Amino acid sequence: MDVILLPSNRPPGRFYRGGRKITDFRGEPPAGDREPEDWVASTTTLAGEPSLGVTVLPDGRSLKAAIEGQPEAWLGRAHMERFGADTRLLVKLLDAGQRLPVHAHPHVSFAAEHLGRAHGKAEAWYIVEGGEVYLGLKQDVAGDDLKSLVMSQDVDTLLSMLHRVEVHPGDVVYVPPGVLHAINEGVFIVELQEPEDLSILLEWRDFDLDGERDGHLGLGFNLALEAVECRRRSGEEIRQLIRSAGFGSSVLPEAADTYFRLERVALNGDTTLDPGFAVLVMLSGEADLEGGRALHLRGGNTAVVPNAFGPVIFHGRGELLACRPPPAAVKHSPLRRAARPVGPATIAGG
């Protein structure tokens, strides 16, 4: 099995603007102004869609069908024994052409009990181009008060209740399930998440959305808002979720290992990536891959690596992200890179 170079997979007609930074990053002609997400190596559909969002491989098969046909070759025996034929991962390129609405995603336990889904939606962001993000409440809020803000669409108050944080290229942000967040205009990220499209929308004013109909996952806001974290997170707690990535095999906060892992790799001559299913995002530079069909990666390329390919050997220079599912076996390593969190001055009102 070979490493497979992936084409763009940008669902059209999304409810917010963006997309030009994705096409520029990939070196493609500009497209529509409402294609702000590129779903990379996706086995997941958009909410309510039968197939939109799933990656189609160059041979015409969907990635989902390819993995279901050879699950152990794609994912490895240990992964199969723990998770079955489930990648446990969705990767996106996301270009916020306007500020995203305030929203949150459910924990897997809530999603399983109330929606019959196999995953919730924890997520993490690698910042390619920086700006401001909103993350977590600065104060406790009662559930009834939060619902009142949502139904009145008091957006200014909602935003004022959240930590506003400046992020920079090379930072990573971990967003646990339930935590309110929004991404400001101009931020460009590589996003890792659980493979579901589940959002609880607290804001829809000025967006192409019917939030009263679609903002609550079909559960009604009384129940859906039970999945939203209503407690205050201190500035120190927020600083534990946002850090400078550095390089290495575990650049996210340790809590994220439950859901996914992110490796940031500096390519400098000959570099070897450990075997295992992975989604690659080439951030910069150029490199050739050893083994299988000849494959050349340059900045802006994305690719998917089957477990059966074995170690991936790169010849070249640049910077690479390798996005991976959670480990099949939990390991506690004293060598995990120590966090260097974002400094206090960058958190407004924290």
Summary of the structure (lengths in Angstrom):
residues: 350
radius of gyration: 19.6
end to end distance: 49.1
largest distance: 58.8
contacts: 1171
relative contact order: 0.18
helix: 23%
strand: 31%
